[in-house]
Amino acid sequence: MSPAARARLQAANDLVLKLLGENLPPHEVIDEMIEQLGAHTRYRSGTQQLVCAGVTGSGTCGTSPILLGSWRRAAMKRLLASDAKADDQRVTIYSGGQFGDPDITHVSVADLRKRFGRRS
């Protein structure tokens, strides 16, 4: 993610958190996202989608709380992923023994990419 895209996404997430902190209803938060950030909603493949700052949230019931929550989860995932330095990040992988076993393998994200390829 480019620094400009990350800054846009961080600004969008900050605005949503600020508006939710002011106890605005979710449909009004979405209206503010549309007005201030250029977000848009669309109906595609049986789901209502909210697109803002390159992140899409979706919900099948079309209600604002679910749609906004889906967008926030997707935005947070993207922000957290951009925070991690891919080649320096160490990931804990459960190796499949009994739960509670100390059989944990540490691999880097770079090793996983070599083994399984990049995410699409």
C-alpha positions, 0 to 999 in steps of 0.5 A: 500500500502506498503512503498516500493510500494509507494516509487516505485510509487512516483519515477515513477510519479516523473520521468514522471513529470520531463520528461514532464517538459523537453517537451519530447513527451508522446511516449518518456516518455513511452519509458523512463518508459520502459527503466528506470522503467521496465514498459510495454505496452500490448493490452488487451480486446480492449485497449492498457494498460501501466503498471508501478509500480503496476498501469495500465493506458488504452486507446482505441485509443492507442495514447501515450498522452491518455495512459500516461494521463490515467496512471498519473490519476491512479497513482495520485489517488493511491498516494493520497489514500495512503497519507490519513490515512484511519481510521483518514480520515473524508470524506464529503458525500452529503446526497441528499438534494437540492444543496446548502443545508448545509445538509452534513454528515461527516463519517469516512472511517472506518464507510463506510468500516463497512457499505459497506465492503472493496473495491475490 
